Amino acid sequence: MAQGQSEIRYLNPPTVDVKKKKYCRFKKNGIKYVDYKDPEFLKKFLNEQGRILPRRITGTSLKFQRRVAQAVKRARHLALLPFVTDMLK
């Protein structure tokens, strides 16, 4: 091989994924209170099995992640949300 060329050859050029910046939807929209009586909103923070999604996936700040977790637990206690399910969404 000629000098200066790498031996690794690709069929397609390697793509670089541009990650979107995560943001706290509560701070962005100015939401001060997480309502436990709104199960449709709380479902956005649950996966298909009904487990609470972590901060690293949702991008929620620590303060609001704690409030969301407390609201989900209260909604589960009042049977607004299930504790465990097969397909929630």
N, C-alpha and C positions, 0 to 999 in steps of 0.2 A: 504494500500500500504506500501511497505517497505520504510524505511527512505533513503533519498538520491536520490530517483527517482522522476522525475517531473511527474505531472499528465497529461501533454500535450503529446499526442502521435501522430505521423505523419505516414501516409502510406508510403510516400517517405521522405527521409531526406530533410530538407529545403536547398535550394541552395542559395549560395551567388553570386550575379551578380558582375562580375569584369568589371568595366567601363573602356573603353579605354580612354587614355588621349587625350583631344582635343588639336589640334594644328592649328596654322595659316598656311594655305597652301601657302600663299604668302611669308611669311618669310622662310618657309621650302624650297620652290623652287626658292627663290631669285627673285620673280617677283616685279618689281618696279612700273609698270604702269598698271592700269586697263583700258583696251580698251573698250569704249562704243560701238564700231563698231563690236564687236564679240558677237552676241546674244546667240550663243550656249554655250559659257563659262558663260555668265551671267545667263542663265537658271538654272545653278547649285545652284544659290542663291535665286531662286524663288520657291514657292510652286505651287500646281496645279491650284490655283485660280489666280496666277500671283503676289502674294504679296511677299515682300522681307522677307526672313527668318531672324530671330534675331541671334545675336552673340552667344547666349547660345546654339543654335542648331548647327550652322555651325562651331563654334570654331574660327572664324576669329577675329583678333585683332581689337581694336577700330579704329586705324588709317586706316586700309584697309576696315573695315566695312563702314566707311564714304565714302571712295572712291568707293566702290561697289554700295552703295546707289545712289551716284551722277551719276555713269555710267549707272545704270538701269533707272534712271529718264531721262537722256539724250537719251538713246536708245528708251524709250517710246515716247519721244517728236518727234523723227525722224521716228516713226512707225516701228522700228526694233523689238520691243517687244510690246505686247498688255498691256493696262492698266488693263483690267479685262477679264478673260476667264473662261470657265467651266473646261476644261481639257487641261492644257498646255503641260504636259509631256506625 
